[in-house]
Amino acid sequence: MPIANPLPQYALETPELGYPLAYTASGAAGGPPFSRTPLILVHGSLCDYRYWRWQMPALGQERPVLAPSLRGFWPSAFSAADASFSIARHVRDLIEFIRRAAGGRPVHLLGHSRGAHVVLELGCTAPELMKSMILADPGFRIAGDPDVPAFQLEVVEKLERGDLEAAMAQFVDTVNGAGTWRRMVGWFKAMVRDNAYTLLSQVRESGLRFDLTRVRQIDCPVLLLGGADSPSTYRRRIDSLEPLFTRVERATIPLASHGMNLANPRAFNDRVLEFLKSGG
């Protein structure tokens, strides 16, 4: 039985997008112009705007919060490899989303995992749209990393032969820690299954590397968040990023791994709000 979506759903349709971009919103009654700077939440792999179910109500009490489902994800999830699925395309879509749904003024951006890569690219592409940036366990490749991690190829092979459950268990356990899939609640597993076949497109960008020197052009305040129990690869990304920003804070969410906003939402939300307090 499908699991009910607890968040309101809206759609942004423009010629620039070419499809209805689904999103949810909290604290944003009436739409732009907003009295306070909006916060945009950007999900990572196998997720969609439902990933932020414990953030929307809490963060929306303080300011407008909008969370889109990126192109190719639920509720219009790709079921086969599609060339329009890319970091670059998601950045262009998000720029259009900020201009239309968020009023076009600088916003606060929070990206998790692959979504943090999207936010980083947006900051380099359109820094005028970014008032501050929060990167939670950023997922991107840098020089020296393998082109395509072996586990991703194995996951795709499982998907192609129809072994959905094994594929999702392997992917989630690899990026979050062993046994994570088995412990996940029903709504999270349903969301992941809804987005499973996006990995057929995502594997094509696995060799894409981010040039760390590009972040020097980002001059807004930055918060780097890591889960206390996250796999070390994410900590290494944060270690690489921290010295490159001029205005940067770093924090660790206790009792949480990669999905820190779900494992310890109170600590996650409180730290985000603390960072945003002086940001408008």
Steps between C-alpha positions, in 0.01 A plus 500: 500500500640845408607710797321833531697814418487719814610818321300732272602478135521788254629519144703761315447499124701731274622476139857505633441182698286321246334282762309551829756517779341368821583661833371546850499814712456605861471844655458645152129588485428732210832440327756770412580768592592351838554698819799281586761338276383156388693181569520250212559133587667281235478122540758240398499163324189279511304771678255779419332781689347246743848448643454827692184396687656577842645833383205665327281561809783596737700724268182647351413654835794737457497584128366385161639158412471345153615154397489390134521150359780523245444402138462125459395432858157419646220586426629487139784256555695372202470125448785478247828676433437858385758748373316794660595369844818682599648734760511778239133457407397493864693822560321672211164375626574620852600845374164524322324377814666770712409769249136397473389324819736678741471850356839523329687659790794335680393199706644268761581161345539169682614196306545145623739247342463524119274800564798674662689453172210667320508789749878539461467517123221754532717713727774501236256561213267760651654634823262797487214265593665365815476679835645207694579136442468188716666179380402182686736206436580626148528230236726574203818360351839672506835428337632161600161336544414198280295580190205280593485337844457126456193488721310734269558271204387204709183686603420583138551137399253391768245757379537392139420141591204607714645439847373828642515410868860378491605804297349746747641317800851510351484868406352622828729288716809613309432873536349488851658203674438126516149397603340837428251371242374228734436756776330759277133582560235424239453851361874538436522167319197593289665829398824324409318238291310779321834651394701181452537518124649851509824314571501380137550865404709602799768238435590691182624793710699290747828604338412870527747677728462831678791743479540618859676821396171625355348553844733793565261716301221430752499779757179432695489345850535121490406228750651153458301227675607142558342206674697370798477146364515578128742302282845661492473600133262783594727624776784508247289718269429743783868505596583592141241777480540671836827690436379628162212714627555843653193492726443146617362312800513128561281281718438133568152360558521246785338157498466510122657363185460627144123550529557736791186707447288187552705328770524808723265763356488716812878548510512548123218756494636691800845530343357618168284762673793618710706553186218684323415720798724784391448443131174685438 
